[in-house]
């Protein structure tokens, strides 16, 4: 268990804009920062971060909270996992509570947590082998050095080696107390049927740890070094609860800051391509790890940039892979360029042959937009065959059909028109046909689907309870301005000062008012506990609580999806903001809330008349409440 002192230190050190900034490309918007939601596809930024309040709010999903709750949402971490991740990022030493865990706490250590732990153990083991054992140094380390990798690069990517002994790691993990079941679930060990002992999946291979977005080891890729063995050259971890190949890009954890800085992602094919380009100083590079590029992987890149340059080998397989990737990237609104290296070269070999500046300049000058790239490749195949040439043009227009933005589509077609000397009208006609084809494609075909059609939404509005709306506003005022002091006058016209929280709590306590919304009741209970401890608990307090409902509510209240314009530059008189007129707003909302409460009491009494025996007493209550309501109406300048 992490001590409370460590938790307090973590919360006082971390910055929500830095945590979120590793997942979302944030841009300044007044006092806040905005970006695209990491939880939902959207074209208009609705994700807001408040550096001053240290909270975030996703208006597309309604989620919100603090830096730790963001990590829990985006990574699926438990509370302790999110704390440990933040502590590691900021170099905070974790102090553990020495007390014995309860049975309930022991049960809470789920398989998912154990999977993360066993991968950490395996990662440490493979690195120990490559650096500290004779076999590891002579075989594994020698291989990487032959591939011209420096020790710094090997350590940066945690590269390792699994020894020849068939159960070396399995026995190591069993001896450390890990069960056969968790070793099987992780894919690190295989237990054949009727066999007494397990065997290592990755034995006698160099190891490439696969990290998720936040830097946790979730799987491994392993390359065999012997050429005379009939088995796959590369072997990857199987799908597990923490490792889904379609959601992972190799090298992204090490590359995300460089991608955001360069506003460009270089997409390559293999592990060594990524490692070698990083060693060359070109760090904005990731790989799809030998799998076909997926929509989920593109969304990871889109958090950081919309610009992608695909770097592929110049072989036929690489070209066909790039075609499919182009369509997927276009569908996700990415800006694409493509580069095929000269024959016999890939990013790994090319980066070792030339200095950094040469490689960077080569990528910059030789990469083509997708139209030029497809035209060059397809027309080379078509040569002078007019039918094949027409098919090549249709293939290019098919890619344009995957672009969701109509303006971009028109620009691309103008480019095709100019390149091939064709009329724009004929290309638009072809585009219409291709759009129909795209819309008819089943979902299973590589996630390439047409954009969803608009649905007609009923214009009927749900009925609202005015009393509940006003209660919500009063709670909002407590969270936003609760510790502000306002000046009031008593019955004798004498001035006194009171906090907004205390004034609204006093209002709620009058007439035995019962809080309508359970969440509001929870908030008010916390606020009352704070007063007992001489503390005014406002929105900042609730934003740091690890209660999803409360932290989301605080984010709802404290972050506005807009900022006030500077009207003075247009010679327009100053408009007061809510804070400037806050004392009047508090008074007005309390009066309106009381009026609605009186109306509810009157309606409740009216329903009692049908069954009550002493109706005269009820009538008198209704009359008195009506007089009180009329008096409030007069004070509010209502004409009834």
Residue pairs with C-beta under 8 A, 6 or more apart in sequence:
1 80
1 96
1 97
1 99
1 101
1 105
2 80
2 83
2 84
2 94
2 95
2 96
2 97
3 95
3 96
3 97
5 95
6 83
6 87
6 92
6 93
6 94
6 95
7 83
9 92
10 68
10 83
10 86
10 87
10 90
10 92
11 66
11 68
11 544
13 90
13 92
14 67
14 68
14 86
14 89
14 90
15 51
15 54
15 67
16 49
16 50
16 51
16 54
16 55
16 56
16 66
16 67
16 70
17 26
17 33
17 49
17 51
19 67
19 70
19 71
19 86
19 89
20 26
20 35
20 49
20 56
20 67
20 70
21 260
22 213
22 214
22 256
22 257
23 38
23 70
23 74
23 213
23 303
24 35
24 36
24 37
24 38
24 47
24 49
24 303
25 35
25 36
25 260
25 303
25 304
25 305
26 33
26 34
26 35
26 49
27 33
27 34
27 35
27 45
29 48
29 563
30 563
30 564
31 50
31 51
31 52
31 563
32 48
32 49
32 50
32 51
32 559
32 563
33 48
33 49
33 50
33 51
34 45
34 46
34 47
34 48
34 49
35 45
35 47
35 49
36 42
36 43
36 45
36 46
36 47
36 302
36 303
37 45
37 46
37 47
37 58
37 60
37 61
38 47
38 58
38 74
38 303
39 58
39 60
39 61
39 63
39 73
39 74
40 58
40 60
40 61
41 299
42 60
43 333
46 58
46 59
46 60
46 561
47 56
47 57
47 58
47 59
47 60
48 56
48 57
48 58
48 59
48 559
48 561
49 55
49 56
50 56
50 57
50 558
50 559
53 539
53 540
53 543
53 558
53 559
54 66
54 67
54 540
54 543
55 64
55 65
55 66
55 543
55 551
55 554
55 555
55 558
55 559
56 64
56 65
56 66
56 67
56 70
56 555
56 559
57 63
57 64
57 555
57 556
57 559
57 561
58 64
59 561
62 552
62 556
63 73
63 552
64 551
64 552
64 554
64 555
64 556
64 559
65 73
65 543
65 548
65 551
65 552
65 554
65 555
66 543
66 544
66 551
67 86
68 79
68 82
68 83
68 86
68 546
69 82
69 546
69 548
69 551
71 77
71 82
71 85
71 86
71 214
72 78
72 79
72 82
74 213
75 81
75 82
75 85
75 212
75 213
75 214
76 112
77 85
78 110
78 113
79 546
81 113
81 116
83 94
84 94
85 214
85 215
85 216
86 92
87 93
87 94
111 182
111 185
111 241
112 241
112 242
114 178
114 182
115 182
115 185
115 186
115 240
115 241
115 242
116 216
116 217
116 218
116 242
118 173
118 178
118 182
118 183
118 186
118 188
119 186
119 188
119 216
119 217
119 218
119 219
119 220
119 242
120 216
120 217
121 173
121 176
121 178
122 169
122 173
122 186
122 188
122 217
122 220
123 158
123 160
123 209
123 217
123 220
125 160
125 169
125 172
125 173
126 160
126 161
126 162
126 169
126 202
126 207
126 209
126 220
127 158
127 159
127 160
128 136
128 160
129 135
129 136
129 140
129 160
129 161
129 162
129 163
130 136
130 137
130 140
130 141
130 154
130 159
130 160
130 161
130 206
130 207
131 137
131 141
133 163
135 161
135 163
135 164
136 160
136 161
136 163
139 161
139 225
140 159
140 160
140 161
140 206
140 207
141 154
141 161
143 206
143 225
144 154
144 159
144 206
147 272
147 276
147 348
148 276
148 352
149 159
149 275
149 276
149 279
150 279
153 275
153 278
153 279
156 254
156 278
157 208
157 209
157 251
157 254
157 275
157 278
158 209
158 217
159 206
159 207
159 208
159 209
159 275
160 206
160 207
160 209
161 205
161 206
161 207
162 168
162 169
162 200
162 202
162 203
162 204
162 205
162 207
162 222
163 203
163 204
164 203
164 204
165 200
165 203
166 199
166 200
166 203
167 189
167 197
167 198
167 199
167 200
168 200
168 203
169 188
169 189
169 200
169 202
169 203
170 183
170 188
170 189
170 197
170 198
170 199
170 200
171 197
173 183
173 188
173 189
174 180
174 183
174 198
180 189
180 191
180 198
183 189
183 191
183 198
184 190
184 191
184 198
185 240
185 241
186 237
186 240
187 201
187 219
187 237
187 238
187 240
187 243
188 200
188 201
188 202
188 220
188 237
189 198
189 199
189 200
189 201
190 198
190 199
190 200
190 201
191 197
191 198
191 199
192 199
201 222
201 235
201 237
202 220
202 222
202 235
204 224
204 225
204 226
205 222
205 223
205 224
205 225
205 235
206 222
206 223
206 225
207 220
207 221
207 222
208 220
208 221
208 222
208 223
208 250
208 271
208 275
209 217
209 219
209 220
210 217
210 218
210 219
210 220
210 221
210 236
210 237
210 243
210 248
210 250
210 289
211 217
211 218
211 252
211 253
211 254
212 218
212 242
212 248
212 253
213 252
213 253
213 256
213 300
214 253
215 253
216 242
218 237
218 240
218 242
218 243
218 248
219 236
219 237
219 240
219 242
219 243
219 248
220 236
220 237
221 234
221 235
221 236
221 237
221 250
221 271
221 289
221 290
222 234
222 235
222 236
223 233
223 234
223 235
223 271
224 231
224 232
224 233
224 234
224 235
234 290
236 245
236 289
236 290
237 243
239 245
245 289
245 291
246 291
246 294
246 296
246 297
247 294
247 296
247 297
247 300
248 289
248 297
249 286
249 287
249 288
249 289
249 297
249 300
249 301
250 271
250 274
250 286
250 287
250 288
250 289
251 274
251 275
251 278
251 285
251 286
251 287
252 286
252 300
252 301
254 278
254 283
255 265
255 274
255 278
255 283
255 284
255 285
255 286
256 304
258 283
258 284
259 265
259 284
259 286
259 301
259 304
259 305
260 304
260 305
261 284
262 284
262 305
263 305
263 307
264 284
264 305
264 307
264 308
264 309
265 284
265 285
265 286
265 301
265 304
265 305
265 307
265 308
265 309
266 277
266 282
266 284
266 285
266 286
266 308
266 309
266 311
266 347
266 363
267 285
267 286
267 287
267 288
267 293
267 301
267 308
267 309
267 310
267 311
267 325
268 274
268 277
268 285
268 286
268 287
268 311
268 312
268 346
268 347
269 287
269 288
269 290
269 312
269 313
269 318
269 321
269 346
270 287
270 289
270 290
270 346
270 348
271 287
271 289
272 348
273 285
273 287
273 311
273 346
273 347
273 348
274 285
274 286
274 287
275 348
276 347
276 348
276 351
276 352
277 283
277 285
277 347
277 348
277 351
277 359
278 285
279 351
280 351
280 352
280 356
280 359
281 356
282 351
282 356
282 359
282 360
282 363
285 347
286 301
288 294
288 297
292 321
292 324
292 325
292 446
293 321
293 324
293 325
293 328
293 329
294 328
294 447
295 328
295 331
295 332
295 447
298 328
298 329
298 332
298 334
299 332
301 308
301 334
302 332
302 333
302 334
306 333
306 334
306 335
307 334
307 335
308 329
308 334
308 335
308 336
308 337
309 336
309 337
309 338
309 339
309 363
309 367
310 322
310 325
310 326
310 329
310 336
310 337
310 338
310 339
311 339
311 341
311 347
311 363
312 318
312 319
312 321
312 322
312 338
312 339
312 340
312 341
313 340
313 341
313 345
313 346
314 340
314 341
314 342
314 343
314 345
318 340
319 340
319 377
322 338
322 340
322 373
323 374
323 395
324 446
326 336
326 338
326 370
326 373
326 374
326 399
327 398
327 399
327 402
327 448
328 402
328 446
328 447
328 448
329 336
330 336
330 370
330 399
330 400
330 402
330 403
331 402
331 403
331 404
331 448
331 449
333 403
333 404
333 405
336 369
336 370
337 367
337 368
337 369
337 370
337 373
338 367
338 368
338 369
338 370
338 373
339 362
339 363
339 366
339 367
339 368
340 373
341 347
341 350
342 350
345 353
350 359
350 362
351 359
354 362
368 376
369 415
370 399
371 396
371 399
371 412
371 415
371 416
371 419
372 419
374 392
374 395
374 396
374 399
375 392
375 396
375 419
375 420
378 391
378 392
378 395
378 396
379 389
379 392
381 388
381 392
382 388
382 389
382 391
382 392
393 416
393 420
393 422
393 430
394 430
394 434
396 416
397 413
397 416
397 427
397 430
397 431
397 434
398 434
398 437
398 438
400 409
400 412
400 413
400 416
400 431
400 434
401 409
401 431
401 434
401 435
401 437
401 438
402 438
402 448
403 409
403 412
404 451
409 431
413 424
413 427
413 428
413 431
414 424
416 422
416 427
417 423
417 424
417 427
435 450
438 448
438 449
438 450
439 450
441 448
441 449
441 450
443 449
465 516
466 596
467 516
467 593
467 596
467 597
467 599
467 600
468 516
468 517
470 589
470 592
470 593
470 596
471 515
471 516
471 517
471 520
471 593
472 517
472 520
473 589
473 593
474 504
474 507
474 508
474 589
474 590
474 593
475 517
475 520
475 523
475 524
476 557
477 500
477 504
477 582
477 585
477 586
477 589
478 500
478 501
478 504
478 523
478 524
478 527
478 538
479 523
479 538
479 539
479 542
479 553
479 554
479 557
479 558
480 538
480 539
480 557
480 558
481 500
481 538
481 579
481 582
481 586
482 499
482 500
482 501
482 504
482 527
482 536
482 537
482 538
482 539
483 499
483 500
483 501
483 536
483 538
484 499
484 500
484 582
485 497
485 498
485 499
485 500
486 497
486 498
486 499
486 500
486 503
486 582
486 583
486 586
487 495
487 496
487 497
487 583
488 495
488 496
488 497
488 498
488 503
489 495
489 496
490 496
499 536
500 582
500 586
501 527
501 531
501 536
501 537
501 538
502 531
503 586
503 590
504 586
504 590
505 524
505 527
505 528
505 531
507 590
507 593
507 594
508 515
508 524
510 594
511 594
511 597
513 597
515 521
515 524
519 549
519 550
519 553
522 549
522 550
523 542
523 550
523 553
526 537
526 541
526 542
526 550
527 536
527 537
529 537
530 536
530 537
530 541
539 554
539 557
539 558
540 554
540 558
542 550
542 551
542 553
542 554
543 551
543 554
543 555
543 558
544 551
545 551
545 554
564 575
564 577
567 573
567 574
567 575
568 574
578 585
591 632
591 635
591 636
592 636
594 632
595 629
595 632
595 633
595 636
598 625
598 628
598 629
598 632
599 629
601 625
602 622
602 625
602 626
602 629
605 618
605 621
605 622
605 625
606 622
608 618
609 615
609 618
609 619
612 618
630 640
633 640
